[in-house]
Amino acid sequence: MEVRNCRNCGRLFNYLGGMNICPACRDEVEKKFQDVKEYIRENPRSNIQEIAEANDVSTSQIKQWIREERLQFADDSPMGIECEICGATIKTGKYCDACKANTANALAKSIEKPKAPEPPKEKPKKENKMRFLKE
């Protein structure tokens, strides 16, 4: 186990992986997430800035939840975030559908199974014929 300082409050904690924050701060972030989720249900047309101000959360935290696909803009919402590759507007996640497909195709091509070597072509066998010498 590794001991680290919490990025938010500075307390020491046993780091087990994931975010570099202590369990108390992680619980606080999760509570704020639930508050934001409830606020969005009650105010579906709010923008990120309004949501952040009403719930005492940073806009970067809200964008992180959107990138993690924990939050999503409604399909009819004019708002969105940018795809990290091409900059297209997306409703949730990090990449647009086209960039996801391109990345998946490129990855699939890079890890293609090696082709089995072809067996060597056999030379035509000469028939064993009896030969006679002329005298």
Secondary structure, 3 states (H helix, E strand, C coil): CEEEECCCCCCEEEECCCCCCCHHHHHHHHHHHHHHHHHHHHCCCCCHHHHHHHHCCCHHHHHHHHHCCCCCCCCCCCCCEECCCCCCEECCCCCCHHHHHHHHHHHHHHCCCCCCCCCCCCCCCCCCCCCCCCC
